[in-house]
Amino acid sequence: MIQIRLADRVKSLPPYLFASIDAMKQEALARGVDVIDLSIGDPDIPTPAHIVEAMKKAVEKPEHHQYPSYVGMLSYREAVADWYRRRFSVSLDPKTEVLSLIGSKEGIGHIPLAFINPGDVVLVPSPGYPVYPVGTLFAGGESYFMPLRQENAFLPDFSAIPEDILKRAVLMFLNYPNNPTAAVAPEEFFREAIALAEKYNIIICHDAAYSEVYYDGGRPLSFLEVEGAKEVGIEFHSLSKTYNMTGWRLGFAVGNREAIAGLGKIKSNLDSGVFQAIQETGIVALRTEDTVLAGLRETFQKRRDVMCEGLAGIGLEVNKPKATFYLWTKVPSGFDSTSLVAHLLEKAGVLGTPGVGFGAPGEGYIRFALTQPAERIREAVERMRRVVG
Ligand SMILES: *Cc1c(COP(=O)(O)O)cnc(C)c1O
């Protein structure tokens, strides 16, 4: 028997706080509890039918059965550039400023490998998507966590970052509309970020996974719409949340050509690109009629309104989100985020996500995802009414 030992980088992964929650969920299900799971950031609505139909045709073409090009089919990258022009009035060179990704998580996780040397600093929002610090860790970098606090509208306060950290910083992750806080960034904030990046030579990686999940007509900005953005950074995008395609694994990175080339270099050595049938289907998805997306947004907006009114009615404080399908809900006194999640699961069969799982500044909040039908959400609120307050 040899001794199988994990590498230090795996041993130093932060504890997976959601593992104990998942164990509790499994245990509740085994007891026969009808769990209403509002913890998962994965839309319950299937991929639109015209996209599924396109895949059926694409998968039959033998030319798609071979290795794809690692940067992505030019036709897919052109469709991405067209989409950016239509949606954001941003022009992109499909050959040098667009890279296909096996979901945006893949690109986000890999990009530190292209630019981070041991000891380099990556500026990471907290609470935030766990892949930012983990990708940093795998590249030997050091995460500096920028707290997102309600009093700053859940935007990082750049003036609070020490000068020596800024001098060592090589990358900065940002994410608006934000998971988990549901905050949206104003243009002024992106301007500040660009000025900071120029001053300290920092590559900005903006994660725009939720740019199409917005409400009340308030279309979020692309980072690349802001003057100077392309000189300092890139934007990650995903078809996952926009078209209910989380399982398909398709995304893209766009923007600064040197940053795109660096990420492409890592990918060409690690993976062999996205299944071409999926890329061809992605072209169809990116050309989806606006009315289809408007319908999806309407569904989430209805759920949002049901849940926000419901939570307010039982005395839980929540900001009505302008975007994303998350509700960042204040934990009432007497609980912390983990004990409230456990309490709600135990007593009401409703599962949320403890804010602390997204980073220490997330303590004091739990995240509810609107990834269940409105009737289930209404029922969840009714059950919670009996056990909180
Ligand atoms: C869901 C999500 C993504 C998208 O992940 P994919 O790999 O494209 O499915 C990226 N960033 C955040 C913050 C997310 O919540």
The ligand as an ORCA input file, in Angstrom:
! r2SCAN-3c Opt
* xyz 0 1
  C     -23.305     30.925    -11.876
  C     -22.137     31.841    -11.799
  C     -21.173     31.830    -12.803
  C     -21.364     31.002    -14.041
  O     -20.824     29.789    -14.012
  P     -20.758     28.911    -15.324
  O     -19.484     28.178    -15.128
  O     -20.694     29.808    -16.520
  O     -21.945     28.031    -15.324
  C     -20.112     32.712    -12.720
  N     -20.013     33.570    -11.715
  C     -20.934     33.637    -10.743
  C     -20.804     34.667     -9.682
  C     -22.010     32.754    -10.754
  O     -22.907     32.800     -9.768
*
